[in-house]
Amino acid sequence: MMILLISESRMMAHGRNVDTIWNWYSCSFLTGLVIDYEMLSKYCPECTTAKRDLGENCTDFSIWYKAHKPECSENCAGSSNAMEVKAAKILWH
């Protein structure tokens, strides 16, 4: 899972800037608060289990996935660099 954060101190020092992190959170040195964040993931444990148990090309999986899709944690495909760009676009649009 990639978490993209913008801290106030980074914005003040460098204009718009993003930090890509994996296991920790960033905060502003001035306020101690995170200004904004976007969580993107290329992995969903529920999908992985359903693919294994039902078979990815099975009709049962398709039916299950239609119901699961709105809450699926896999919301990004492609490279990690593409993921960072996607998160930045979401945050600034």
JOCOR-V987481 format. One record per pair of residues at least 6 apart in sequence whose ideal C-beta (glycine too) atoms are under 7 Angstrom apart, sorted by the first residue. I is the first residue (numbers start at 1). J is the second residue. Records with the same first field share a line. If there is no record, write none. Layout:
BEGIN
I = J  J
END
This chain:
BEGIN
1 = 39  41
2 = 20  22  40  80  83  84
3 = 21  37  39
4 = 18  20  37  38  84  87  88
5 = 19  21  25  26  34  37
6 = 17  18  35  36  91
7 = 26  27  28  34  35
8 = 28  30  31  35
9 = 28  29  30
10 = 17  19
11 = 17  35
16 = 92
18 = 84  88
19 = 26
20 = 84
25 = 34
26 = 34
27 = 33  34
28 = 35
36 = 91
38 = 87  90  91
40 = 75  76  83  86  87
41 = 73  74  75  76
42 = 74  76  77
43 = 74
44 = 72  73  74
46 = 68
47 = 72  74
50 = 61  64
51 = 61
54 = 60  61  64
55 = 61
76 = 83  86
END
